[in-house]
Amino acid sequence: MAEANIVVHEDRAPQLTTHTGLRFREDVLYSDAKGKERNWIRNRADLALERLKDILGRLLEPDEAVLYVANAHVLQSLFAQAFVAGWHSYLRGALLVFTNRRLLVFRTRSQMVGSGKMGSGNPQRSLG
């Protein structure tokens, strides 16, 4: 298993922080791929962690830290697409939480491909 303080960005030291009972890495969670901290990434991650703090508080092990949080869309099974949804393809919203030990997937809500909701507006809406 990876240690919580493993170096990810060469120009930034690991910053392990505890907030609202959750341990997370500020240098990874709030930065882009080059290691530069971005406000919009911080806002998105804080919103996601705020909504999941109760669940993550129970699931995370004592030596586990959150590295990154991302929105995702997961396709339904081929059976569901063919027989249940008909010719419509549905996507299920999900929130991915990467830790130093595992990947946690939380389903958030369903969205239909081609509807006005998907891909428009603020990316933080898909957390609800």
C-alpha positions, -999 to +999 in steps of 0.1 A: +000+000+000+011+035-007+020+058+022-001+089+027+030+112+023+043+098-010+057+126-032+034+132-062+047+166-076+084+171-076+082+208-068+058+205-039+062+188-006+033+165+006+008+185+027-013+161+048-042+180+064-071+170+086-103+189+083-138+179+095-124+146+106-111+137+071-074+134+062-065+146+028-035+158+007-038+195-001-010+194-026-028+168-047-065+175-040-064+212-049-039+212-077-039+204-114-017+179-132+013+202-131+010+208-093-004+243-095-032+251-071-065+262-087-094+279-070-121+261-091-105+227-082-105+237-046-142+247-047-152+215-065-133+193-041-145+211-010-181+208-021-177+170-028-159+164+005-186+184+024-214+162+010-195+130+017-179+138+050-202+116+070-198+086+047-161+090+043-157+095+081-170+059+086-153+043+056-118+056+057-092+037+078-070+056+103-040+057+080-059+065+048-060+099+032-081+113+003-059+122-027-084+133-053-121+136-060-136+135-095-170+134-111-177+106-135-204+091-156-209+053-156-227+035-184-254+011-175-250-026-184-256-038-219-287-056-207-302-025-192-294-005-223-310-031-246-341-042-227-349-017-199-339+017-214-349+008-250-330+028-275-320+054-249-286+052-234-286+063-198-256+074-178-254+072-140-236+100-122-208+089-099-183+105-076-148+089-076-127+093-044-091+083-048-072+075-016-037+062-009-052+027-004-083+024-027-107+039-051-142+046-038-172+050-062-204+067-050-234+069-073-250+103-072-278+105-098-289+094-132-288+115-164-301+107-198-278+111-228-291+139-250-310+157-223-303+193-216-290+186-181-259+166-191-228+187-200-244+220-195-239+244-166-218+240-135-199+207-131-208+208-094-244+201-102-237+164-109-229+159-072-265+162-060 
